[in-house]
Amino acid sequence: MKRRIGIGVDIEETKRFRLDRKKDASLLKKIFSEEELEYCFSKADPSQHLAARFAAKEAVVKALNDFGLEHRLILRRINIKKGKNDVPKAVIMDKIKRKASINISLSHSKGIAIAFAIVS
């Protein structure tokens, strides 16, 4: 039996994520978990980390498209965390009937953030 695989990618300009934690709190809380916000705003340039996490969430949604789950996910329910050896991982904080393995890769440079996701 063939195993289904979903692949997603997203790219974002970091300048879209030059947000103030207090002034833009409502928007940030719609997209990011408190854990993600703590991590991003602990960095010298939070915008590149926010953009990378947003791109990862979008890539995960695209990768899950093959499994019919994309419309049920709210971006805030996809949590991008540090895994073993600081390798990022996506954790979906919803009850999903199908067990899926999600692998992600994040990168940011010169005002651009990109993320790839593979779901199997």
C-alpha positions as CSV (number, residue, x, y, z in Angstrom):
1,M,0.0,0.0,0.0
2,K,1.3,3.4,-1.0
3,R,1.8,5.9,1.8
4,R,0.4,9.3,1.1
5,I,2.8,12.3,1.3
6,G,1.9,16.0,1.4
7,I,4.4,18.7,0.6
8,G,4.0,22.4,1.3
9,V,6.2,25.5,1.0
10,D,5.7,29.1,1.8
11,I,7.8,32.3,1.6
12,E,7.2,35.5,3.4
13,E,8.8,39.0,3.5
14,T,10.0,39.7,7.0
15,K,9.0,43.3,6.9
16,R,5.3,42.2,7.0
17,F,6.0,40.9,10.5
18,R,7.6,44.1,12.0
19,L,4.9,44.1,14.7
20,D,4.8,45.6,18.2
21,R,3.9,42.9,20.8
22,K,1.6,45.3,22.7
23,K,0.1,47.3,19.9
24,D,-0.5,44.3,17.6
25,A,-1.3,41.9,20.4
26,S,-4.8,41.0,18.9
27,L,-3.4,40.1,15.5
28,L,-0.4,38.2,17.0
29,K,-2.7,36.1,19.3
30,K,-4.8,35.1,16.3
31,I,-1.8,33.5,14.6
32,F,0.8,32.5,17.2
33,S,0.8,30.6,20.4
34,E,2.2,32.3,23.6
35,E,5.2,30.0,23.4
36,E,5.9,31.1,19.8
37,L,5.6,34.8,20.8
38,E,7.9,34.4,23.8
39,Y,10.5,32.8,21.5
40,C,10.3,35.3,18.7
41,F,10.3,38.4,20.9
42,S,13.3,37.1,22.8
43,K,15.3,37.6,19.6
44,A,17.1,40.8,18.4
45,D,14.9,40.9,15.3
46,P,11.5,39.2,16.0
47,S,10.2,39.9,12.5
48,Q,12.4,37.2,10.9
49,H,11.3,34.6,13.4
50,L,7.6,35.5,13.2
51,A,7.8,35.4,9.4
52,A,9.5,32.0,9.5
53,R,6.9,30.5,11.9
54,F,4.1,32.0,9.8
55,A,5.6,30.5,6.7
56,A,5.9,27.1,8.5
57,K,2.2,27.2,9.5
58,E,1.2,27.9,5.9
59,A,3.5,25.2,4.6
60,V,1.9,22.7,7.0
61,V,-1.6,23.7,5.9
62,K,-0.6,23.2,2.3
63,A,1.1,19.8,3.0
64,L,-2.1,18.6,4.9
65,N,-4.2,19.5,1.9
66,D,-3.9,15.9,0.5
67,F,-5.4,14.7,3.8
68,G,-8.5,16.9,3.6
69,L,-7.6,18.7,6.8
70,E,-6.5,22.2,5.7
71,H,-9.8,23.9,6.1
72,R,-10.2,22.7,9.7
73,L,-6.9,24.1,10.9
74,I,-6.5,27.5,12.5
75,L,-3.0,28.8,12.2
76,R,-2.8,29.4,16.0
77,R,-3.4,25.7,16.5
78,I,-0.2,24.8,14.6
79,N,2.6,25.3,17.0
80,I,6.2,25.6,15.7
81,K,8.6,24.5,18.4
82,K,12.2,23.6,18.9
83,G,12.7,19.8,18.8
84,K,15.7,17.7,19.6
85,N,19.0,19.4,18.7
86,D,17.0,22.6,18.0
87,V,15.5,21.1,14.9
88,P,12.1,22.8,14.4
89,K,9.0,20.7,14.6
90,A,5.3,21.4,14.0
91,V,2.8,20.3,16.6
92,I,-0.9,20.4,15.7
93,M,-2.9,21.2,18.8
94,D,-6.2,19.7,17.5
95,K,-7.7,16.3,17.5
96,I,-6.8,14.9,14.1
97,K,-8.1,11.4,13.4
98,R,-5.2,10.5,11.1
99,K,-1.8,10.2,12.7
100,A,0.6,12.1,10.6
101,S,4.3,12.7,10.8
102,I,5.2,16.4,10.0
103,N,8.7,17.4,9.1
104,I,9.6,21.1,8.6
105,S,12.5,23.2,7.7
106,L,12.8,27.0,8.3
107,S,15.2,29.5,6.9
108,H,15.5,33.3,6.8
109,S,17.9,35.7,5.2
110,K,17.9,39.3,3.8
111,G,14.3,40.1,4.5
112,I,12.8,36.7,3.4
113,A,11.7,33.7,5.4
114,I,10.9,30.4,3.8
115,A,9.5,27.1,5.2
116,F,9.0,23.6,3.8
117,A,6.8,20.9,5.3
118,I,6.4,17.2,4.5
119,V,3.6,15.3,6.0
120,S,3.4,11.5,5.8
